[in-house]
Amino acid sequence: MNYLDFDLEITRLAAGRYRAGVRSPAGEAAVEFPQPFSELELENFILKIGRMRATTRRLDSPQMIAAQIFGRRLFDAVFQGAVRDCFTSSLNRLDEHSGLRIRLRLTDAPELANLPWEYLYHPTHRQFVALSVETPIIRYLDVPRPVRPLIVEPPLRLAVMISNPKGNYAELNVESEKAKIAGAVRGLEESGLFKVEWLETASLAELQRRLRQRDPVHIFHFIGHGGWDEAQQDGLLVFKDEWGDG
């Protein structure tokens, strides 16, 4: 898919007020808007969304509804007036082979980087913007020199680890997960452009052993459970020990 760039640059004007400037395939535009959320509102939202780690995430769950409300408020605050017109016109220019890449620039408003922009919710389309392959969102960083392209000699190697530990963890459908991955990359593997490696032991030591080998791993895909360490205030992955426990 070929992407057109929708550059959204936000700058601080004064305390609590910002300017959203857009360069897009449909032209340029700008609007001013106030800080859309107070610190308390943002903190409460993050706490509520943090409970979405449950196995099932229904469309009508309180967490999902909260995400939609938050995302819509954020969308309506920034994508208003001429900026929204540019966004709509840019989307209308797309065909089945193209998309609109939203490049978010927050260099001049770093305090807004803490907002979860990935929850932007389009009220007309009734979907989260970032979940559509047509509208990816990129947090764009200004750098003093161009980024050099990463050159990779094929095949591109994908290392997959499936951690399905015993204990108080939901059972994973391992065979289904394997079948989905194999089906998605079958054509690339047959052409010699891609190689999938299944790491037999779902341990941290096994992952470290593979990463130290001479043949590089370009992509690591983990299928398993995660969690939150209150003491370290950090996320974690659940590997298996030698007895199969998490």
C-alpha positions as CSV (number, residue, x, y, z in Angstrom):
1,M,0.0,0.0,0.0
2,N,1.2,3.5,-0.9
3,Y,0.8,6.1,1.8
4,L,0.3,9.8,1.5
5,D,1.5,11.9,4.4
6,F,-0.9,13.9,6.7
7,D,1.5,16.0,8.8
8,L,-0.1,17.2,12.0
9,E,2.1,19.6,13.9
10,I,1.0,20.9,17.3
11,T,2.6,23.9,18.9
12,R,2.0,25.6,22.3
13,L,0.6,29.1,22.1
14,A,0.0,30.0,25.7
15,A,-0.8,28.2,29.0
16,G,-3.4,25.6,28.1
17,R,-3.8,26.6,24.4
18,Y,-2.4,25.0,21.3
19,R,-2.3,25.4,17.5
20,A,-2.7,22.4,15.2
21,G,-1.2,22.9,11.8
22,V,-1.7,20.5,8.9
23,R,0.1,19.8,5.6
24,S,-1.9,17.3,3.7
25,P,-2.7,16.1,0.1
26,A,-5.7,18.3,0.3
27,G,-3.8,21.4,1.3
28,E,-2.8,23.2,4.5
29,A,-5.0,24.3,7.4
30,A,-4.7,25.3,11.1
31,V,-7.0,25.6,14.1
32,E,-6.5,26.6,17.8
33,F,-7.7,24.4,20.6
34,P,-7.5,24.2,24.4
35,Q,-5.9,21.4,26.4
36,P,-8.6,18.7,25.9
37,F,-8.1,17.0,29.3
38,S,-7.2,17.9,32.8
39,E,-4.4,15.9,34.5
40,L,-7.1,14.3,36.7
41,E,-9.2,13.2,33.7
42,L,-6.1,11.8,32.0
43,E,-5.0,9.9,35.1
44,N,-8.5,8.4,35.7
45,F,-8.7,7.3,32.0
46,I,-5.3,5.6,32.2
47,L,-6.4,3.8,35.4
48,K,-9.7,2.6,33.8
49,I,-8.0,1.5,30.6
50,G,-5.4,-0.4,32.6
51,R,-8.2,-2.8,33.5
52,M,-8.5,-3.9,29.9
53,R,-6.0,-6.7,30.5
54,A,-8.9,-9.2,31.0
55,T,-9.2,-12.1,28.5
56,T,-12.4,-10.7,26.9
57,R,-12.8,-7.2,25.7
58,R,-16.4,-6.7,24.7
59,L,-17.4,-3.8,22.5
60,D,-19.9,-2.7,25.1
61,S,-17.5,-3.1,28.1
62,P,-17.1,0.0,30.3
63,Q,-13.4,0.2,29.4
64,M,-14.1,0.1,25.6
65,I,-16.8,2.8,26.0
66,A,-14.4,4.9,28.0
67,A,-11.8,4.5,25.3
68,Q,-14.3,5.6,22.6
69,I,-15.4,8.6,24.6
70,F,-11.8,9.7,25.3
71,G,-10.8,9.1,21.7
72,R,-13.7,11.1,20.4
73,R,-13.0,14.1,22.7
74,L,-9.4,14.1,21.5
75,F,-10.4,13.8,17.9
76,D,-13.0,16.6,18.1
77,A,-10.6,18.9,19.9
78,V,-7.9,18.7,17.2
79,F,-9.8,17.6,14.1
80,Q,-12.1,20.6,13.8
81,G,-12.9,23.2,11.3
82,A,-10.4,23.5,8.4
83,V,-8.2,20.7,9.8
84,R,-11.1,18.3,9.8
85,D,-12.0,19.4,6.2
86,C,-8.4,18.7,5.1
87,F,-8.6,15.2,6.8
88,T,-11.9,14.3,5.1
89,S,-10.7,15.6,1.7
90,S,-7.4,13.7,2.0
91,L,-9.3,10.5,2.8
92,N,-11.5,11.0,-0.2
93,R,-8.5,11.1,-2.5
94,L,-7.5,7.5,-1.5
95,D,-8.1,4.5,-3.7
96,E,-7.9,0.8,-2.8
97,H,-4.1,0.8,-3.1
98,S,-3.4,3.9,-1.0
99,G,-3.6,5.1,2.6
100,L,-3.2,8.3,4.7
101,R,-0.3,8.2,7.2
102,I,-0.9,10.6,10.1
103,R,2.5,11.9,11.2
104,L,2.1,13.5,14.6
105,R,4.7,16.2,15.5
106,L,4.8,17.2,19.1
107,T,8.3,18.7,19.3
108,D,7.0,22.2,20.3
109,A,4.4,20.7,22.7
110,P,6.1,17.9,24.5
111,E,3.7,17.9,27.3
112,L,1.0,16.5,24.9
113,A,3.2,13.4,24.2
114,N,1.7,11.8,27.3
115,L,-1.7,11.8,25.7
116,P,-2.6,8.4,24.2
117,W,-3.1,9.6,20.6
118,E,-3.5,6.0,19.5
119,Y,-7.0,6.2,20.9
120,L,-8.2,8.8,18.4
121,Y,-11.7,7.8,17.5
122,H,-13.5,9.0,14.4
123,P,-17.1,9.7,15.3
124,T,-18.5,9.5,11.8
125,H,-16.6,6.3,10.8
126,R,-17.2,4.9,14.3
127,Q,-13.8,3.4,14.7
128,F,-10.4,4.0,16.2
129,V,-8.3,5.8,13.6
130,A,-5.1,3.8,14.3
131,L,-6.9,0.4,13.8
132,S,-7.5,1.0,10.1
133,V,-4.7,0.0,7.8
134,E,-5.6,3.1,5.8
135,T,-4.8,5.6,8.6
136,P,-1.7,4.6,10.6
137,I,-0.6,7.0,13.3
138,I,3.1,7.8,13.6
139,R,4.7,9.9,16.4
140,Y,7.2,11.7,14.2
141,L,10.5,12.9,15.7
142,D,12.5,15.7,14.1
143,V,16.1,14.6,13.7
144,P,19.1,16.7,12.6
145,R,20.1,14.3,9.8
146,P,18.2,11.8,7.6
147,V,17.6,8.3,8.8
148,R,19.6,5.8,6.7
149,P,17.6,2.9,5.3
150,L,18.1,-0.4,7.0
151,I,19.4,-3.0,4.5
152,V,18.4,-6.6,5.2
153,E,19.7,-9.6,3.3
154,P,16.8,-12.1,2.8
155,P,15.4,-14.1,4.2
156,L,13.8,-11.9,6.9
157,R,13.8,-14.0,10.0
158,L,10.8,-14.1,12.4
159,A,11.3,-15.8,15.8
160,V,8.1,-16.9,17.4
161,M,7.7,-17.9,21.1
162,I,4.5,-19.3,22.5
163,S,4.4,-19.3,26.3
164,N,1.5,-21.3,27.5
165,P,2.3,-21.9,31.2
166,K,0.5,-24.0,33.8
167,G,-1.3,-22.3,36.7
168,N,-3.7,-19.5,36.8
169,Y,-3.4,-18.5,33.2
170,A,-5.9,-18.7,30.4
171,E,-5.2,-21.6,28.0
172,L,-3.9,-20.5,24.6
173,N,-5.0,-22.1,21.4
174,V,-1.5,-22.9,20.3
175,E,-2.3,-24.8,17.1
176,S,-4.6,-22.0,15.9
177,E,-1.9,-19.4,16.6
178,K,0.7,-21.4,14.6
179,A,-1.7,-21.9,11.7
180,K,-2.5,-18.2,11.4
181,I,1.2,-17.2,11.3
182,A,2.1,-20.0,8.8
183,G,-0.8,-19.1,6.6
184,A,0.1,-15.4,6.6
185,V,3.7,-15.9,5.5
186,R,3.5,-19.0,3.4
187,G,4.0,-17.3,0.1
188,L,7.0,-15.3,1.3
189,E,8.6,-18.5,2.8
190,E,8.1,-20.3,-0.5
191,S,9.8,-17.5,-2.4
192,G,12.8,-17.6,0.1
193,L,12.1,-14.0,1.4
194,F,10.9,-15.0,4.8
195,K,11.7,-17.6,7.4
196,V,9.8,-18.5,10.6
197,E,11.6,-20.0,13.5
198,W,9.6,-21.6,16.4
199,L,11.5,-21.3,19.7
200,E,10.8,-24.6,21.4
201,T,11.3,-23.5,24.9
202,A,9.4,-20.5,26.1
203,S,12.0,-19.2,28.5
204,L,14.0,-16.0,28.8
205,A,17.2,-18.0,28.6
206,E,16.1,-19.6,25.3
207,L,15.3,-16.1,23.8
208,Q,18.7,-14.8,24.9
209,R,20.4,-17.8,23.4
210,R,18.8,-17.3,20.1
211,L,19.5,-13.6,20.0
212,R,23.2,-14.3,20.6
213,Q,23.5,-16.5,17.5
214,R,25.2,-15.2,14.3
215,D,22.0,-15.4,12.1
216,P,20.1,-12.3,13.1
217,V,16.5,-12.2,14.3
218,H,14.7,-9.3,12.6
219,I,11.3,-9.8,14.3
220,F,10.4,-11.4,17.6
221,H,6.8,-12.3,18.0
222,F,5.6,-13.3,21.5
223,I,2.3,-15.1,22.1
224,G,1.5,-15.4,25.7
225,H,0.5,-13.5,28.8
226,G,1.6,-10.1,30.2
227,G,1.1,-8.3,33.4
228,W,2.1,-5.3,35.5
229,D,4.7,-5.3,38.3
230,E,3.5,-2.9,40.9
231,A,6.9,-2.8,42.7
232,Q,8.9,-2.0,39.6
233,Q,6.0,0.0,38.0
234,D,6.7,-1.7,34.7
235,G,5.1,-4.2,32.3
236,L,6.2,-7.8,32.1
237,L,5.9,-10.9,29.9
238,V,5.2,-14.3,31.4
239,F,7.7,-16.9,30.3
240,K,7.9,-20.6,31.5
241,D,10.3,-22.2,33.8
242,E,11.8,-25.7,33.6
243,W,8.6,-27.1,35.2
244,G,6.3,-25.4,32.9
245,D,5.1,-22.8,35.4
246,G,4.8,-19.1,34.7
